[in-house]
Amino acid sequence: STGLALFNKQVFGQKRGGFPAPLFLTSMQFAFQFVFAKIAIGAGVIESAEREHGRREEVPYDVYWRALAPVGATMGLDIALSNLSLVFIS
């Protein structure tokens, strides 16, 4: 997390890169995290619950929208706003 913040400061800072699209870069970071997680699960580096238990457990939609989606949205917003703030304080 600290390393990512320092990297973002270098990219977004006016003296260094001055990258004009912090929200785009944040979405690209999430996309790469998703791809790398899928690769790690597929390669067996990370054991998935399906392999562990022999079955796939579905999260009911009401639980997903009530519990998981708000956490993901809040985390994404936190990172995006942190990156956006680096544009102005760097």
KEDRENDO-952373 format. One line per 10 residues: number of its first residue (from 1); for each residue z, x, y of N, C-alpha, C, O. Coordinates in nm, 3 decimals. Layout:
<rs>
NUM	Z,X,Y,Z,X,Y,Z,X,Y,Z,X,Y ~ ...
</rs>
This chain:
<rs>
1	0.000,0.082,-0.119,0.000,0.000,0.000,0.000,0.087,0.126,-0.076,0.061,0.219 ~ 0.083,0.188,0.128,0.088,0.277,0.244,-0.042,0.355,0.257,-0.094,0.373,0.368 ~ -0.094,0.400,0.143,-0.221,0.472,0.146,-0.334,0.385,0.198,-0.419,0.432,0.275 ~ -0.336,0.259,0.156,-0.439,0.167,0.204,-0.425,0.142,0.353,-0.525,0.135,0.425 ~ -0.302,0.129,0.402,-0.280,0.108,0.545,-0.327,0.229,0.626,-0.389,0.213,0.730 ~ -0.297,0.348,0.577,-0.342,0.469,0.648,-0.494,0.482,0.645,-0.555,0.522,0.744 ~ -0.555,0.450,0.531,-0.702,0.451,0.523,-0.761,0.352,0.623,-0.856,0.385,0.695 ~ -0.705,0.231,0.626,-0.755,0.129,0.718,-0.738,0.172,0.863,-0.824,0.142,0.947 ~ -0.629,0.241,0.893,-0.609,0.288,1.031,-0.719,0.387,1.070,-0.768,0.384,1.183 ~ -0.757,0.472,0.977,-0.865,0.567,1.006,-0.999,0.496,1.025,-1.077,0.534,1.112
11	-1.024,0.394,0.945,-1.151,0.323,0.952,-1.159,0.236,1.076,-1.262,0.231,1.142 ~ -1.049,0.166,1.108,-1.051,0.070,1.217,-1.018,0.131,1.352,-1.048,0.071,1.456 ~ -0.958,0.249,1.354,-0.916,0.309,1.481,-1.034,0.336,1.574,-1.142,0.374,1.529 ~ -1.012,0.316,1.701,-1.118,0.335,1.801,-1.161,0.481,1.810,-1.279,0.508,1.835 ~ -1.069,0.575,1.790,-1.102,0.717,1.801,-1.180,0.767,1.681,-1.258,0.861,1.693 ~ -1.160,0.706,1.566,-1.224,0.753,1.443,-1.351,0.673,1.413,-1.459,0.705,1.463 ~ -1.335,0.569,1.331,-1.451,0.493,1.288,-1.486,0.377,1.379,-1.603,0.355,1.410 ~ -1.386,0.303,1.422,-1.409,0.187,1.506,-1.485,0.077,1.434,-1.566,0.007,1.495 ~ -1.461,0.060,1.304,-1.532,-0.041,1.224,-1.505,-0.179,1.283,-1.389,-0.217,1.298 ~ -1.610,-0.255,1.317,-1.591,-0.380,1.392,-1.559,-0.504,1.309,-1.540,-0.611,1.367
21	-1.551,-0.494,1.178,-1.534,-0.614,1.095,-1.417,-0.598,0.997,-1.440,-0.576,0.878 ~ -1.293,-0.607,1.045,-1.178,-0.584,0.956,-1.165,-0.689,0.846,-1.122,-0.657,0.735 ~ -1.200,-0.814,0.873,-1.188,-0.917,0.771,-1.292,-0.898,0.661,-1.264,-0.925,0.544 ~ -1.411,-0.851,0.696,-1.513,-0.821,0.595,-1.466,-0.707,0.505,-1.481,-0.715,0.383 ~ -1.410,-0.603,0.565,-1.362,-0.490,0.484,-1.249,-0.534,0.392,-1.241,-0.489,0.277 ~ -1.160,-0.621,0.441,-1.053,-0.672,0.359,-1.108,-0.749,0.239,-1.060,-0.733,0.127 ~ -1.209,-0.832,0.262,-1.268,-0.907,0.150,-1.335,-0.813,0.051,-1.333,-0.839,-0.069 ~ -1.395,-0.707,0.099,-1.456,-0.610,0.009,-1.349,-0.537,-0.074,-1.370,-0.508,-0.191 ~ -1.235,-0.507,-0.013,-1.126,-0.444,-0.086,-1.077,-0.536,-0.199,-1.050,-0.489,-0.310 ~ -1.065,-0.666,-0.170,-1.025,-0.761,-0.274,-1.129,-0.769,-0.384,-1.094,-0.778,-0.501
31	-1.257,-0.765,-0.348,-1.364,-0.772,-0.448,-1.358,-0.649,-0.541,-1.372,-0.663,-0.662 ~ -1.337,-0.530,-0.484,-1.327,-0.410,-0.566,-1.203,-0.415,-0.655,-1.209,-0.372,-0.770 ~ -1.091,-0.466,-0.605,-0.972,-0.479,-0.688,-0.998,-0.571,-0.806,-0.955,-0.543,-0.918 ~ -1.068,-0.681,-0.782,-1.102,-0.775,-0.889,-1.189,-0.708,-0.994,-1.164,-0.720,-1.114 ~ -1.293,-0.637,-0.949,-1.385,-0.571,-1.042,-1.311,-0.465,-1.124,-1.328,-0.457,-1.246 ~ -1.230,-0.383,-1.058,-1.157,-0.279,-1.131,-1.056,-0.338,-1.229,-1.035,-0.282,-1.336 ~ -0.993,-0.449,-1.192,-0.899,-0.514,-1.285,-0.973,-0.567,-1.407,-0.924,-0.554,-1.519 ~ -1.091,-0.627,-1.387,-1.170,-0.677,-1.500,-1.213,-0.562,-1.591,-1.210,-0.575,-1.713 ~ -1.253,-0.450,-1.532,-1.292,-0.332,-1.611,-1.173,-0.280,-1.691,-1.187,-0.247,-1.808 ~ -1.056,-0.271,-1.627,-0.936,-0.221,-1.694,-0.896,-0.312,-1.810,-0.857,-0.264,-1.916
41	-0.906,-0.443,-1.791,-0.872,-0.537,-1.899,-0.974,-0.526,-2.011,-0.937,-0.524,-2.129 ~ -1.103,-0.518,-1.975,-1.209,-0.508,-2.076,-1.202,-0.379,-2.155,-1.234,-0.378,-2.274 ~ -1.160,-0.270,-2.091,-1.151,-0.141,-2.159,-1.023,-0.127,-2.240,-1.006,-0.029,-2.313 ~ -0.933,-0.224,-2.229,-0.809,-0.218,-2.304,-0.700,-0.139,-2.237,-0.595,-0.117,-2.297 ~ -0.722,-0.096,-2.114,-0.618,-0.023,-2.042,-0.501,-0.115,-2.013,-0.385,-0.075,-2.020 ~ -0.534,-0.239,-1.980,-0.432,-0.339,-1.954,-0.445,-0.445,-2.062,-0.552,-0.504,-2.079 ~ -0.337,-0.470,-2.134,-0.340,-0.572,-2.237,-0.330,-0.709,-2.172,-0.238,-0.735,-2.095 ~ -0.424,-0.795,-2.202,-0.419,-0.929,-2.145,-0.331,-1.019,-2.231,-0.305,-0.988,-2.347 ~ -0.285,-1.129,-2.175,-0.200,-1.223,-2.247,-0.274,-1.282,-2.365,-0.214,-1.314,-2.467 ~ -0.405,-1.297,-2.352,-0.485,-1.353,-2.461,-0.481,-1.262,-2.583,-0.469,-1.310,-2.696
51	-0.492,-1.133,-2.562,-0.485,-1.039,-2.674,-0.345,-1.033,-2.732,-0.327,-1.021,-2.853 ~ -0.246,-1.040,-2.645,-0.108,-1.028,-2.687,-0.062,-1.146,-2.772,0.002,-1.128,-2.875 ~ -0.097,-1.268,-2.728,-0.048,-1.388,-2.794,-0.152,-1.451,-2.887,-0.121,-1.544,-2.960 ~ -0.274,-1.401,-2.884,-0.377,-1.455,-2.971,-0.438,-1.584,-2.921,-0.522,-1.643,-2.989 ~ -0.397,-1.630,-2.805,-0.454,-1.751,-2.748,-0.450,-1.740,-2.596,-0.373,-1.662,-2.539 ~ -0.532,-1.818,-2.533,-0.536,-1.820,-2.387,-0.454,-1.936,-2.335,-0.473,-2.051,-2.377 ~ -0.364,-1.907,-2.245,-0.280,-2.012,-2.188,-0.335,-2.052,-2.053,-0.346,-1.969,-1.962 ~ -0.370,-2.177,-2.040,-0.424,-2.229,-1.915,-0.311,-2.269,-1.821,-0.209,-2.323,-1.863 ~ -0.331,-2.242,-1.693,-0.237,-2.287,-1.592,-0.284,-2.425,-1.546,-0.398,-2.439,-1.504 ~ -0.198,-2.526,-1.555,-0.238,-2.659,-1.510,-0.276,-2.657,-1.362,-0.218,-2.583,-1.283
61	-0.375,-2.740,-1.325,-0.426,-2.740,-1.188,-0.317,-2.772,-1.085,-0.316,-2.712,-0.978 ~ -0.228,-2.864,-1.116,-0.124,-2.897,-1.019,-0.031,-2.778,-0.994,0.014,-2.756,-0.882 ~ -0.002,-2.701,-1.098,0.081,-2.581,-1.082,0.003,-2.475,-1.005,0.058,-2.408,-0.917 ~ -0.126,-2.461,-1.037,-0.209,-2.363,-0.967,-0.211,-2.390,-0.818,-0.183,-2.300,-0.739 ~ -0.244,-2.511,-0.778,-0.259,-2.544,-0.636,-0.125,-2.550,-0.564,-0.119,-2.526,-0.443 ~ -0.018,-2.581,-0.635,0.112,-2.592,-0.571,0.185,-2.457,-0.564,0.259,-2.432,-0.469 ~ 0.164,-2.371,-0.664,0.243,-2.248,-0.671,0.161,-2.120,-0.653,0.202,-2.031,-0.578 ~ 0.047,-2.109,-0.720,-0.026,-1.983,-0.718,-0.119,-1.966,-0.599,-0.123,-1.860,-0.537 ~ -0.194,-2.070,-0.565,-0.291,-2.060,-0.456,-0.224,-2.028,-0.321,-0.276,-1.943,-0.249 ~ -0.113,-2.091,-0.284,-0.051,-2.054,-0.156,-0.004,-1.908,-0.150,-0.012,-1.845,-0.045
71	0.044,-1.856,-0.262,0.087,-1.716,-0.264,-0.032,-1.623,-0.243,-0.025,-1.529,-0.165 ~ -0.142,-1.650,-0.313,-0.262,-1.568,-0.297,-0.318,-1.576,-0.157,-0.358,-1.474,-0.100 ~ -0.322,-1.696,-0.101,-0.374,-1.713,0.035,-0.285,-1.643,0.137,-0.334,-1.581,0.231 ~ -0.154,-1.652,0.118,-0.062,-1.586,0.211,-0.073,-1.435,0.202,-0.071,-1.367,0.305 ~ -0.086,-1.381,0.082,-0.102,-1.237,0.067,-0.232,-1.190,0.130,-0.236,-1.087,0.198 ~ -0.340,-1.264,0.106,-0.469,-1.229,0.166,-0.463,-1.233,0.317,-0.517,-1.144,0.383 ~ -0.400,-1.336,0.372,-0.386,-1.348,0.517,-0.301,-1.235,0.573,-0.331,-1.183,0.680 ~ -0.196,-1.197,0.502,-0.111,-1.088,0.546,-0.190,-0.958,0.555,-0.180,-0.887,0.655 ~ -0.266,-0.927,0.453,-0.345,-0.803,0.454,-0.454,-0.808,0.560,-0.477,-0.710,0.631 ~ -0.522,-0.922,0.571,-0.629,-0.935,0.670,-0.575,-0.921,0.812,-0.636,-0.852,0.894
81	-0.463,-0.984,0.842,-0.406,-0.974,0.977,-0.352,-0.834,1.005,-0.357,-0.786,1.118 ~ -0.300,-0.767,0.901,-0.256,-0.628,0.918,-0.374,-0.539,0.953,-0.365,-0.455,1.042 ~ -0.485,-0.558,0.883,-0.606,-0.480,0.913,-0.657,-0.511,1.052,-0.699,-0.421,1.125 ~ -0.655,-0.638,1.089,-0.702,-0.679,1.221,-0.613,-0.617,1.329,-0.664,-0.576,1.434 ~ -0.483,-0.609,1.305,-0.393,-0.551,1.405,-0.421,-0.403,1.426,-0.398,-0.350,1.535 ~ -0.468,-0.334,1.322,-0.499,-0.192,1.336,-0.611,-0.167,1.435,-0.618,-0.059,1.495 ~ -0.698,-0.265,1.454,-0.806,-0.250,1.552,-0.746,-0.237,1.691,-0.797,-0.162,1.774 ~ -0.639,-0.310,1.717,-0.583,-0.315,1.852,-0.475,-0.213,1.878,-0.451,-0.178,1.994 ~ -0.408,-0.162,1.775,-0.298,-0.068,1.799,-0.336,0.077,1.771,-0.256,0.168,1.794 ~ -0.456,0.100,1.722,-0.498,0.237,1.689,-0.549,0.309,1.811,-0.589,0.425,1.802
</rs>
